[in-house]
Amino acid sequence: MPLFQPAPKTQEEVDKSKPLSIPPDQVLEMDEATWYEKIYRGDDVPQLTFRAVAMGSLLGFFLAFTNLYIGLKTGWGLGVAITACILAYAIWNILLKVGVAKTPMTILETNCMQSTASSAGYATGGTMVSAIAALVMLSATEQNPQGQHLPVPVLVSWTFFLAVLGTVLAIPMKRNLINHERLKFPSGTAAAVTLQSLYSEGAEAIKKARALMVSALTGALFPLLIDLPLRKGADGERHGLMPADWPIFDWLPARGSHEVDGKVESFKPSDWTMVLDSNPVMIAAGAIVGLRVSIWMILGSLALIYVVGPPAYDWVWTSEATGQTLRAASAPYKAWKEIGIWLGVPIMVSSGLLGFATQYKTIVRAFSGLFKRGEGGGDSARVQATEVPMSWFLVGGGLSGAGVIWTAHAYFDVPWFYGVLAVGMTFFLALVACRATGESDITPVGAMGKIMQLTYGVLIPQSTTANLMTASITASAAGSAADLLNDLKSGYLLGANPRRQFLAQFAGIFSGTAATVTGFYLLVPDATALNGVGDQAPAFPAPAAQAWKAVAEVFKMGLANMHPMHQKAIFVGLALGVVITVLELSLPKLRKWLPSATGLGLGLILPFQYPLSMLLGAVIAYFWNKKDAAQSEAYLVPVSAGIIAGVSIMGVLVAILNTLLAG
């Protein structure tokens, strides 16, 4: 099989490459033999072309900044496949109109491009917003608040090897989960439906793309106004043209007081980070996340400010081990990371692990399905020529696994035998995660990481670095594998060649690694961007990293050496997470009215302005849907994704410019 295919050159070739008339929802029900007979087009329709991979790599490079930016802000990773589809379709149509491109992309080329962009934009960034960010935070001290970054070669090799490992882990799972069991993989199915719609309703696709581009340009204005120091302030320092936040709630009462110049002054709401954020990126994220999670996020934040935070500030405790006198929260603006984290993280950990444990049927099916052989499959020679061969899994898994183990041993002090154990456990945990993604569209990356943190917290309790990086192996690889299977599902529904699509996914790892590593150094020049400085909230609170850091610290310090209020918060949080999950499982019909463990936990470990912005976005999306459901369904994701992309990409460019100006 040649590596690249030629793109269509004539109108006749373009016409032969038009989408099938069979919609993806009908393909979902077909067995493998029927699929090869009626749907498969991978030998006749151009798919893996140079232009598709180049466009996907370029888009993925920029979309990687989007996920890195939003991940450092919220801890979430947003799929970029649908956004990439819309953008590529629109950009290629523009290139056709101006004469740069000669022929349209086929639907399989666009799907191939989506795989490359998705790999670059999603599969390489997971470790950056969790374990790596946590390491940077842990490196900061009172003497050196800037902390220390990992060397560039280490970060590049770690990111690259993890992405490759996750990609090849999907190979032995694909045929069973997609061809034989026909799991839905909802995000992959949605991407296929979107592509089918783009090619059958070109005018509507152009409108969506225009909405995405306009919202991206609008979002791009805000980093220029907020982060570019163009205005000289009264303090002699240079600031942005627009303040980063607005203390509009200071007319409300707040709890707590402190002494200033010998006088006792009451705290203001803004002292507890209760402000309105100027940046719209979290508003866009809230529109996508939805009302239930956002409401519980704001309730968690208000509970921190008015219920948990004030007693944490007042409770002074002297550690017998160190002799230090400590508060559970040393200042109101630090409450979210000094006491909120010890309540919010346990809520999410116990909820995630219990929810994962209740999926025992999925776990059993995952392991039993691995050893099944499909019945009545397509012609064996054709299957062998189109499916990704197991030899690729063995070679790719061996090389990438060895790379991960060597890097973990050489730079993160993980004994090689524990590294081997981590990679071995990753295969089985990724198998479960991929099945969960196929059945529910939820990849339990957090639960996978916590299982590894708990395992290595027992094996190597004194090393926070080993704890974080072994968990990073599983979480990152599981996310990459699930992402590839979603893309392969999309291609399967459109008749693509899975081997060529795998190569497209692999190609995206290179541009994704370059983008995420570059973007991380630019957005997080030192630990103050994650920890904050003075009384200012950090530019990126990195809640996922805060959660990982907290679990690692518990194992290192031991509960007995922690502030008594921190200890109580951990046990209360664990209990709350269990209660919330039990309620959800017992009362599924009332789920939308029940507390969200994710929302409540995140609300406790984020500065107030972020949950507030997300609630605003969720409310806007709710009323938009009420007013015009069809319009909301068509344009909510493009508009929101456009704002996020515009803010994220321009945020990175402004960071580059500020670095150059500072130099």
C-alpha positions as semicolon CSV with decimal commas, in nm:
position;residue;x (nm);y (nm);z (nm)
1;M;0,000;0,000;0,000
2;P;0,156;0,336;-0,101
3;L;0,196;0,582;0,185
4;F;0,020;0,875;0,015
5;Q;-0,253;0,873;-0,248
6;P;-0,288;1,126;-0,528
7;A;-0,559;1,387;-0,481
8;P;-0,837;1,398;-0,743
9;K;-0,733;1,603;-1,046
10;T;-1,037;1,599;-1,273
11;Q;-1,407;1,665;-1,225
12;E;-1,474;1,302;-1,308
13;E;-1,250;1,189;-1,022
14;V;-1,421;1,439;-0,791
15;D;-1,765;1,307;-0,887
16;K;-1,659;0,948;-0,813
17;S;-1,552;1,059;-0,466
18;K;-1,886;1,206;-0,361
19;P;-2,031;1,085;-0,028
20;L;-2,246;0,774;-0,016
21;S;-2,621;0,816;0,004
22;I;-2,632;0,580;0,303
23;P;-2,639;0,789;0,625
24;P;-2,406;0,702;0,915
25;D;-2,692;0,594;1,141
26;Q;-2,769;0,308;0,900
27;V;-2,404;0,207;0,880
28;L;-2,405;0,171;1,259
29;E;-2,621;-0,141;1,229
30;M;-2,417;-0,321;0,960
31;D;-2,193;-0,617;1,031
32;E;-1,836;-0,624;0,902
33;A;-1,912;-0,826;0,587
34;T;-2,195;-0,590;0,486
35;W;-1,972;-0,293;0,556
36;Y;-1,704;-0,420;0,318
37;E;-1,969;-0,492;0,056
38;K;-2,167;-0,166;0,068
39;I;-1,969;0,102;0,253
40;Y;-1,594;0,051;0,217
41;R;-1,440;0,301;-0,030
42;G;-1,083;0,322;0,093
43;D;-0,930;0,170;-0,220
44;D;-1,111;0,395;-0,470
45;V;-1,158;0,734;-0,301
46;P;-0,850;0,945;-0,215
47;Q;-0,802;0,959;0,160
48;L;-0,443;0,982;0,281
49;T;-0,319;1,262;0,058
50;F;-0,036;1,502;0,125
51;R;-0,270;1,801;0,125
52;A;-0,502;1,638;0,382
53;V;-0,217;1,558;0,621
54;A;-0,058;1,901;0,571
55;M;-0,388;2,082;0,636
56;G;-0,460;1,861;0,937
57;S;-0,114;1,917;1,083
58;L;-0,141;2,293;1,040
59;L;-0,490;2,313;1,191
60;G;-0,396;2,074;1,469
61;F;-0,092;2,286;1,553
62;F;-0,315;2,585;1,626
63;L;-0,598;2,384;1,780
64;A;-0,346;2,231;2,020
65;F;-0,308;2,579;2,169
66;T;-0,685;2,583;2,219
67;N;-0,689;2,266;2,428
68;L;-0,377;2,364;2,618
69;Y;-0,522;2,705;2,705
70;I;-0,865;2,578;2,806
71;G;-0,712;2,279;2,987
72;L;-0,495;2,507;3,201
73;K;-0,800;2,721;3,273
74;T;-1,061;2,452;3,347
75;G;-0,895;2,109;3,350
76;W;-1,114;1,996;3,059
77;G;-1,001;1,885;2,716
78;L;-1,236;1,975;2,433
79;G;-1,252;1,755;2,125
80;V;-1,136;1,941;1,815
81;A;-1,257;1,702;1,545
82;I;-1,581;1,881;1,453
83;T;-1,416;2,224;1,472
84;A;-1,138;2,097;1,243
85;C;-1,393;1,957;0,996
86;I;-1,578;2,288;0,967
87;L;-1,260;2,496;0,944
88;A;-1,092;2,271;0,687
89;Y;-1,405;2,258;0,472
90;A;-1,439;2,637;0,477
91;I;-1,069;2,714;0,427
92;W;-1,041;2,472;0,137
93;N;-1,346;2,628;-0,028
94;I;-1,182;2,969;0,003
95;L;-0,863;2,832;-0,153
96;L;-1,073;2,691;-0,437
97;K;-1,240;3,027;-0,500
98;V;-0,911;3,216;-0,513
99;G;-0,754;2,953;-0,736
100;V;-0,487;2,823;-0,495
101;A;-0,654;2,480;-0,477
102;K;-0,761;2,310;-0,798
103;T;-1,008;2,045;-0,680
104;P;-1,224;1,999;-0,368
105;M;-1,117;1,763;-0,092
106;T;-1,303;1,434;-0,091
107;I;-1,506;1,350;0,218
108;L;-1,248;1,085;0,311
109;E;-0,965;1,337;0,271
110;T;-1,146;1,572;0,510
111;N;-1,200;1,286;0,751
112;C;-0,831;1,200;0,725
113;M;-0,743;1,563;0,786
114;Q;-0,970;1,561;1,092
115;S;-0,779;1,262;1,232
116;T;-0,448;1,442;1,192
117;A;-0,582;1,762;1,348
118;S;-0,752;1,574;1,631
119;S;-0,431;1,390;1,714
120;A;-0,230;1,711;1,711
121;G;-0,488;1,912;1,901
122;Y;-0,600;1,660;2,162
123;A;-0,382;1,351;2,200
124;T;-0,062;1,535;2,293
125;G;-0,180;1,786;2,552
126;G;-0,321;1,576;2,836
127;T;0,000;1,538;3,032
128;M;0,079;1,910;3,001
129;V;-0,230;2,032;3,187
130;S;-0,206;1,767;3,459
131;A;0,122;1,602;3,563
132;I;0,366;1,847;3,401
133;A;0,184;2,153;3,535
134;A;0,173;1,988;3,879
135;L;0,551;1,932;3,866
136;V;0,608;2,299;3,787
137;M;0,389;2,402;4,082
138;L;0,569;2,165;4,317
139;S;0,906;2,305;4,210
140;A;0,816;2,651;4,348
141;T;0,939;2,746;4,696
142;E;0,927;3,059;4,911
143;Q;1,286;3,132;4,809
144;N;1,215;3,054;4,442
145;P;0,845;3,121;4,363
146;Q;0,920;3,094;3,989
147;G;0,996;2,724;4,024
148;Q;1,169;2,530;3,751
149;H;1,069;2,394;3,411
150;L;1,168;2,058;3,273
151;P;1,437;2,074;3,002
152;V;1,295;2,098;2,650
153;P;1,431;1,759;2,531
154;V;1,272;1,583;2,830
155;L;0,933;1,744;2,778
156;V;0,940;1,676;2,403
157;S;1,036;1,309;2,442
158;W;0,782;1,251;2,721
159;T;0,496;1,409;2,524
160;F;0,588;1,232;2,201
161;F;0,636;0,883;2,348
162;L;0,310;0,903;2,546
163;A;0,114;1,010;2,237
164;V;0,263;0,726;2,029
165;L;0,195;0,473;2,306
166;G;-0,169;0,579;2,330
167;T;-0,212;0,570;1,953
168;V;-0,075;0,219;1,909
169;L;-0,269;0,088;2,211
170;A;-0,587;0,137;2,009
171;I;-0,475;-0,108;1,738
172;P;-0,571;-0,439;1,906
173;M;-0,903;-0,291;2,023
174;K;-1,029;-0,138;1,700
175;R;-1,167;-0,432;1,510
176;N;-1,345;-0,582;1,807
177;L;-1,499;-0,260;1,943
178;I;-1,589;-0,099;1,609
179;N;-1,631;-0,371;1,345
180;H;-1,774;-0,653;1,555
181;E;-1,944;-0,504;1,860
182;R;-2,034;-0,186;1,671
183;L;-2,007;0,041;1,976
184;K;-2,140;0,386;1,896
185;F;-1,848;0,608;1,998
186;P;-2,086;0,909;2,002
187;S;-1,824;1,178;1,928
188;G;-1,692;0,980;1,631
189;T;-2,045;0,925;1,506
190;A;-2,121;1,296;1,545
191;A;-1,811;1,384;1,342
192;A;-1,922;1,149;1,062
193;V;-2,271;1,301;1,061
194;T;-2,117;1,650;1,052
195;L;-1,901;1,560;0,753
196;Q;-2,195;1,404;0,570
197;S;-2,393;1,722;0,638
198;L;-2,110;1,947;0,520
199;Y;-2,087;1,770;0,188
200;S;-2,461;1,753;0,130
201;E;-2,547;2,104;0,254
202;G;-2,261;2,320;0,144
203;A;-2,436;2,655;0,203
204;E;-2,518;2,568;0,563
205;A;-2,161;2,454;0,621
206;I;-2,026;2,787;0,496
207;K;-2,259;2,970;0,739
208;K;-2,131;2,763;1,030
209;A;-1,772;2,825;0,924
210;R;-1,839;3,199;0,893
211;A;-1,988;3,203;1,243
212;L;-1,683;3,020;1,375
213;M;-1,441;3,260;1,206
214;V;-1,625;3,574;1,320
215;S;-1,640;3,450;1,678
216;A;-1,269;3,356;1,662
217;L;-1,175;3,705;1,544
218;T;-1,391;3,856;1,819
219;G;-1,231;3,633;2,082
220;A;-0,884;3,720;1,954
221;L;-0,936;4,087;2,047
222;F;-0,947;4,017;2,421
223;P;-0,587;3,897;2,475
224;L;-0,475;4,206;2,283
225;L;-0,681;4,431;2,510
226;I;-0,610;4,252;2,840
227;D;-0,260;4,103;2,819
228;L;-0,067;4,340;2,592
229;P;0,088;4,611;2,819
230;L;0,005;4,918;2,610
231;R;-0,118;5,153;2,888
232;K;0,096;5,313;3,159
233;G;-0,088;5,308;3,491
234;A;-0,078;5,547;3,788
235;D;0,159;5,304;3,960
236;G;0,416;5,355;3,686
237;E;0,372;4,998;3,558
238;R;0,240;4,911;3,215
239;H;-0,099;4,739;3,191
240;G;-0,344;4,623;2,930
241;L;-0,603;4,855;2,780
242;M;-0,874;4,656;2,961
243;P;-0,850;4,531;3,320
244;A;-0,836;4,154;3,359
245;D;-1,131;4,158;3,599
246;W;-1,389;4,388;3,753
247;P;-1,469;4,404;4,130
248;I;-1,841;4,454;4,069
249;F;-1,951;4,256;4,376
250;D;-1,780;4,467;4,641
251;W;-2,113;4,618;4,744
252;L;-2,207;4,275;4,883
253;P;-2,105;4,163;5,232
254;A;-1,813;3,925;5,281
255;R;-1,702;3,722;5,581
256;G;-1,376;3,764;5,769
257;S;-1,142;4,050;5,856
258;H;-0,773;4,130;5,888
259;E;-0,547;4,390;6,039
260;V;-0,407;4,666;5,817
261;D;-0,176;4,930;5,970
262;G;-0,308;4,855;6,316
263;K;-0,672;4,874;6,210
264;V;-0,914;4,585;6,165
265;E;-1,073;4,590;5,819
266;S;-1,341;4,360;5,683
267;F;-1,265;4,157;5,374
268;K;-1,436;4,252;5,050
269;P;-1,581;3,995;4,807
270;S;-1,299;4,077;4,563
271;D;-1,048;3,968;4,830
272;W;-1,197;3,618;4,788
273;T;-1,156;3,641;4,403
274;M;-1,527;3,729;4,371
275;V;-1,489;3,940;4,054
276;L;-1,612;3,939;3,695
277;D;-1,354;3,813;3,445
278;S;-1,302;4,020;3,131
279;N;-1,193;3,722;2,922
280;P;-1,484;3,551;2,738
281;V;-1,311;3,212;2,700
282;M;-1,479;3,064;3,008
283;I;-1,817;3,195;2,894
284;A;-1,773;2,995;2,573
285;A;-1,661;2,688;2,770
286;G;-1,968;2,715;2,994
287;A;-2,196;2,727;2,691
288;I;-2,059;2,390;2,584
289;V;-2,044;2,233;2,931
290;G;-2,404;2,316;3,017
291;L;-2,620;2,445;3,301
292;R;-2,608;2,162;3,557
293;V;-2,231;2,148;3,596
294;S;-2,200;2,528;3,584
295;I;-2,463;2,585;3,853
296;W;-2,290;2,346;4,090
297;M;-1,956;2,507;4,013
298;I;-2,085;2,848;4,125
299;L;-2,246;2,693;4,433
300;G;-1,913;2,532;4,519
301;S;-1,737;2,868;4,482
302;L;-1,992;3,046;4,700
303;A;-1,961;2,772;4,963
304;L;-1,584;2,829;4,965
305;I;-1,620;3,206;5,006
306;Y;-1,896;3,213;5,266
307;V;-1,883;2,876;5,446
308;V;-1,543;2,704;5,419
309;G;-1,296;2,986;5,359
310;P;-1,353;3,213;5,663
311;P;-1,301;2,942;5,929
312;A;-1,000;2,817;5,730
313;Y;-0,847;3,166;5,758
314;D;-0,922;3,187;6,132
315;W;-0,801;2,835;6,226
316;V;-0,439;2,871;6,335
317;W;-0,249;2,545;6,401
318;T;0,107;2,468;6,506
319;S;0,262;2,160;6,345
320;E;0,438;1,936;6,595
321;A;0,661;1,796;6,319
322;T;0,794;2,129;6,191
323;G;0,700;2,379;6,460
324;Q;0,538;2,600;6,196
325;T;0,226;2,801;6,274
326;L;-0,015;2,757;5,986
327;R;-0,362;2,856;5,874
328;A;-0,579;2,626;5,664
329;A;-0,599;2,922;5,424
330;S;-0,331;3,189;5,468
331;A;-0,523;3,456;5,273
332;P;-0,870;3,483;5,116
333;Y;-0,737;3,492;4,760
334;K;-0,552;3,163;4,828
335;A;-0,852;2,983;4,979
336;W;-0,935;2,796;4,657
337;K;-0,592;2,628;4,647
338;E;-0,523;2,602;5,021
339;I;-0,852;2,468;5,159
340;G;-1,086;2,435;4,861
341;I;-0,856;2,185;4,697
342;W;-0,868;1,951;5,000
343;L;-1,246;1,945;4,985
344;G;-1,302;1,962;4,608
345;V;-1,044;1,707;4,495
346;P;-1,168;1,428;4,727
347;I;-1,522;1,486;4,600
348;M;-1,408;1,428;4,243
349;V;-1,172;1,141;4,331
350;S;-1,426;0,934;4,528
351;S;-1,703;1,009;4,279
352;G;-1,485;0,917;3,982
353;L;-1,349;0,597;4,131
354;L;-1,689;0,481;4,258
355;G;-1,850;0,562;3,924
356;F;-1,576;0,368;3,748
357;A;-1,617;0,071;3,983
358;T;-1,991;0,055;3,912
359;Q;-1,910;0,003;3,544
360;Y;-1,798;-0,350;3,625
361;K;-1,994;-0,487;3,329
362;T;-1,797;-0,259;3,098
363;I;-1,472;-0,375;3,262
364;V;-1,566;-0,743;3,220
365;R;-1,669;-0,687;2,856
366;A;-1,343;-0,504;2,789
367;F;-1,124;-0,795;2,894
368;S;-1,346;-1,071;2,758
369;G;-1,386;-0,888;2,426
370;L;-1,011;-0,861;2,380
371;F;-0,987;-1,234;2,320
372;K;-1,298;-1,274;2,103
373;R;-1,282;-1,339;1,735
374;G;-1,552;-1,185;1,520
375;E;-1,782;-1,410;1,328
376;G;-1,873;-1,371;0,967
377;G;-1,621;-1,094;0,901
378;G;-1,523;-0,969;0,559
379;D;-1,287;-1,148;0,324
380;S;-0,974;-1,226;0,527
381;A;-0,732;-1,105;0,259
382;R;-0,917;-0,774;0,235
383;V;-0,925;-0,738;0,612
384;Q;-0,552;-0,802;0,632
385;A;-0,489;-0,542;0,361
386;T;-0,695;-0,267;0,526
387;E;-0,682;-0,314;0,903
388;V;-0,380;-0,195;1,099
389;P;-0,157;-0,504;1,144
390;M;-0,071;-0,629;1,491
391;S;0,297;-0,600;1,401
392;W;0,255;-0,221;1,412
393;F;0,119;-0,253;1,765
394;L;0,408;-0,475;1,874
395;V;0,680;-0,259;1,720
396;G;0,519;0,077;1,804
397;G;0,421;-0,030;2,153
398;G;0,765;-0,173;2,220
399;L;0,954;0,135;2,103
400;S;0,722;0,394;2,261
401;G;0,693;0,190;2,581
402;A;1,071;0,167;2,602
403;G;1,093;0,543;2,543
404;V;0,844;0,612;2,823
405;I;1,021;0,375;3,065
406;W;1,365;0,520;2,986
407;T;1,249;0,882;3,025
408;A;1,066;0,802;3,350
409;H;1,376;0,630;3,490
410;A;1,633;0,883;3,370
411;Y;1,452;1,206;3,457
412;F;1,168;1,126;3,699
413;D;1,341;0,875;3,930
414;V;1,099;0,592;3,852
415;P;1,277;0,255;3,887
416;W;1,269;0,075;3,554
417;F;1,068;-0,220;3,688
418;Y;0,800;0,019;3,815
419;G;0,805;0,182;3,470
420;V;0,744;-0,158;3,308
421;L;0,458;-0,215;3,551
422;A;0,308;0,126;3,468
423;V;0,314;0,059;3,092
424;G;0,165;-0,288;3,144
425;M;-0,115;-0,153;3,365
426;T;-0,174;0,121;3,109
427;F;-0,264;-0,130;2,840
428;F;-0,538;-0,288;3,049
429;L;-0,670;0,039;3,192
430;A;-0,674;0,197;2,844
431;L;-0,875;-0,101;2,721
432;V;-1,140;-0,028;2,983
433;A;-1,130;0,346;2,912
434;C;-1,176;0,292;2,538
435;R;-1,477;0,067;2,590
436;A;-1,630;0,325;2,825
437;T;-1,577;0,588;2,554
438;G;-1,744;0,367;2,294
439;E;-2,044;0,300;2,514
440;S;-2,094;0,636;2,685
441;D;-1,866;0,897;2,517
442;I;-1,700;0,950;2,855
443;T;-1,332;0,864;2,879
444;P;-1,254;0,811;3,251
445;V;-0,906;0,961;3,222
446;G;-0,929;1,109;3,571
447;A;-1,019;0,775;3,726
448;M;-0,738;0,602;3,533
449;G;-0,486;0,854;3,662
450;K;-0,611;0,827;4,021
451;I;-0,585;0,446;4,015
452;M;-0,221;0,482;3,915
453;Q;-0,159;0,755;4,173
454;L;-0,305;0,534;4,445
455;T;-0,099;0,238;4,325
456;Y;0,230;0,425;4,317
457;G;0,144;0,620;4,631
458;V;0,171;0,284;4,806
459;L;0,474;0,161;4,607
460;I;0,679;0,486;4,615
461;P;0,507;0,707;4,875
462;Q;0,794;0,953;4,923
463;S;0,822;1,059;4,558
464;T;0,564;1,305;4,428
465;T;0,745;1,307;4,093
466;A;0,716;0,930;4,046
467;N;0,355;0,941;4,160
468;L;0,264;1,208;3,908
469;M;0,453;1,073;3,610
470;T;0,341;0,709;3,637
471;A;-0,020;0,833;3,655
472;S;0,054;1,053;3,355
473;I;0,146;0,746;3,151
474;T;-0,196;0,590;3,195
475;A;-0,407;0,905;3,173
476;S;-0,236;1,036;2,859
477;A;-0,218;0,704;2,678
478;A;-0,581;0,619;2,757
479;G;-0,694;0,958;2,626
480;S;-0,493;0,918;2,304
481;A;-0,626;0,567;2,242
482;A;-0,987;0,674;2,294
483;D;-0,934;0,973;2,064
484;L;-0,801;0,749;1,786
485;L;-1,092;0,508;1,819
486;N;-1,338;0,796;1,791
487;D;-1,164;0,902;1,469
488;L;-1,158;0,544;1,338
489;K;-1,531;0,517;1,411
490;S;-1,594;0,831;1,208
491;G;-1,392;0,688;0,919
492;Y;-1,565;0,350;0,948
493;L;-1,907;0,512;0,907
494;L;-1,785;0,691;0,593
495;G;-1,608;0,390;0,437
496;A;-1,246;0,491;0,507
497;N;-0,940;0,269;0,507
498;P;-0,847;0,225;0,878
499;R;-0,477;0,172;0,807
500;R;-0,448;0,502;0,622
501;Q;-0,646;0,679;0,892
502;F;-0,410;0,543;1,155
503;L;-0,117;0,689;0,961
504;A;-0,293;1,026;0,950
505;Q;-0,342;1,011;1,327
506;F;0,024;0,922;1,375
507;A;0,132;1,214;1,157
508;G;-0,053;1,457;1,383
509;I;0,160;1,362;1,682
510;F;0,457;1,555;1,542
511;S;0,288;1,894;1,501
512;G;0,088;1,840;1,821
513;T;0,404;1,776;2,024
514;A;0,568;2,087;1,881
515;A;0,262;2,301;1,954
516;T;0,188;2,181;2,307
517;V;0,549;2,199;2,426
518;T;0,600;2,544;2,271
519;G;0,264;2,668;2,399
520;F;0,328;2,540;2,752
521;Y;0,658;2,724;2,785
522;L;0,499;3,042;2,649
523;L;0,179;3,035;2,856
524;V;0,357;2,914;3,171
525;P;0,692;3,094;3,173
526;D;0,728;3,005;3,542
527;A;0,529;2,866;3,836
528;T;0,369;3,202;3,920
529;A;0,143;3,160;3,617
530;L;-0,005;2,856;3,796
531;N;0,034;2,950;4,163
532;G;-0,034;3,322;4,139
533;V;0,181;3,598;4,281
534;G;0,104;3,827;4,570
535;D;-0,269;3,879;4,604
536;Q;-0,332;3,812;4,237
537;A;-0,500;3,493;4,118
538;P;-0,290;3,289;3,873
539;A;-0,334;3,332;3,501
540;F;-0,402;2,957;3,483
541;P;-0,540;2,784;3,795
542;A;-0,486;2,442;3,629
543;P;-0,748;2,252;3,833
544;A;-0,651;1,913;3,688
545;A;-0,292;1,971;3,796
546;Q;-0,408;2,093;4,138
547;A;-0,597;1,767;4,184
548;W;-0,301;1,553;4,081
549;K;-0,066;1,756;4,302
550;A;-0,297;1,719;4,603
551;V;-0,314;1,339;4,579
552;A;0,064;1,313;4,542
553;E;0,119;1,540;4,844
554;V;-0,113;1,335;5,066
555;F;0,102;1,027;5,010
556;K;0,425;1,220;5,064
557;M;0,325;1,418;5,376
558;G;0,088;1,171;5,537
559;L;-0,245;1,281;5,682
560;A;-0,101;1,320;6,033
561;N;0,127;1,604;5,918
562;M;-0,153;1,802;5,755
563;H;-0,353;2,088;5,904
564;P;-0,650;1,946;6,102
565;M;-0,897;2,133;5,884
566;H;-0,733;1,988;5,573
567;Q;-0,773;1,640;5,721
568;K;-1,140;1,699;5,797
569;A;-1,197;1,844;5,451
570;I;-1,051;1,531;5,287
571;F;-1,284;1,296;5,473
572;V;-1,589;1,521;5,420
573;G;-1,505;1,547;5,049
574;L;-1,465;1,172;5,008
575;A;-1,801;1,117;5,179
576;L;-1,974;1,382;4,967
577;G;-1,840;1,227;4,646
578;V;-1,975;0,887;4,746
579;V;-2,317;1,028;4,846
580;I;-2,353;1,223;4,520
581;T;-2,260;0,920;4,308
582;V;-2,497;0,691;4,499
583;L;-2,778;0,943;4,449
584;E;-2,708;0,959;4,074
585;L;-2,708;0,580;4,045
586;S;-3,020;0,538;4,260
587;L;-3,224;0,818;4,101
588;P;-3,121;0,832;3,733
589;K;-3,445;1,004;3,627
590;L;-3,375;1,291;3,867
591;R;-3,009;1,323;3,765
592;K;-3,042;1,675;3,621
593;W;-3,170;1,798;3,958
594;L;-2,902;1,626;4,165
595;P;-2,565;1,775;4,260
596;S;-2,281;1,735;4,010
597;A;-1,967;1,601;4,177
598;T;-1,753;1,743;3,897
599;G;-1,917;2,083;3,916
600;L;-1,907;2,106;4,295
601;G;-1,546;1,987;4,310
602;L;-1,425;2,226;4,040
603;G;-1,611;2,516;4,200
604;L;-1,408;2,462;4,517
605;I;-1,069;2,453;4,339
606;L;-1,113;2,744;4,097
607;P;-1,105;3,120;4,162
608;F;-1,464;3,250;4,165
609;Q;-1,446;3,437;3,834
610;Y;-1,411;3,117;3,631
611;P;-1,727;2,939;3,756
612;L;-1,913;3,270;3,724
613;S;-1,812;3,308;3,359
614;M;-1,905;2,947;3,286
615;L;-2,246;2,998;3,446
616;L;-2,302;3,305;3,228
617;G;-2,219;3,100;2,919
618;A;-2,445;2,814;3,024
619;V;-2,735;3,056;3,088
620;I;-2,685;3,219;2,748
621;A;-2,685;2,876;2,581
622;Y;-2,998;2,773;2,773
623;F;-3,202;3,075;2,667
624;W;-3,068;3,058;2,311
625;N;-3,192;2,700;2,293
626;K;-3,528;2,803;2,436
627;K;-3,569;3,082;2,182
628;D;-3,453;2,893;1,873
629;A;-3,356;2,529;1,930
630;A;-3,263;2,463;1,566
631;Q;-3,038;2,767;1,543
632;S;-2,878;2,687;1,878
633;E;-2,808;2,328;1,777
634;A;-2,650;2,442;1,451
635;Y;-2,438;2,732;1,576
636;L;-2,370;2,693;1,951
637;V;-2,064;2,472;1,907
638;P;-1,911;2,668;1,614
639;V;-1,955;3,002;1,795
640;S;-1,824;2,872;2,127
641;A;-1,535;2,685;1,966
642;G;-1,449;2,996;1,765
643;I;-1,425;3,215;2,075
644;I;-1,210;2,956;2,253
645;A;-0,984;2,918;1,950
646;G;-0,950;3,293;1,898
647;V;-0,865;3,366;2,262
648;S;-0,629;3,068;2,291
649;I;-0,431;3,125;1,972
650;M;-0,403;3,500;2,022
651;G;-0,316;3,439;2,388
652;V;-0,014;3,237;2,277
653;L;0,087;3,502;2,021
654;V;0,058;3,777;2,282
655;A;0,271;3,569;2,519
656;I;0,538;3,548;2,246
657;L;0,518;3,923;2,188
658;N;0,542;4,001;2,560
659;T;0,846;3,775;2,588
660;L;1,014;3,957;2,299
661;L;0,930;4,299;2,447
662;A;1,059;4,193;2,790
663;G;1,380;4,073;2,629
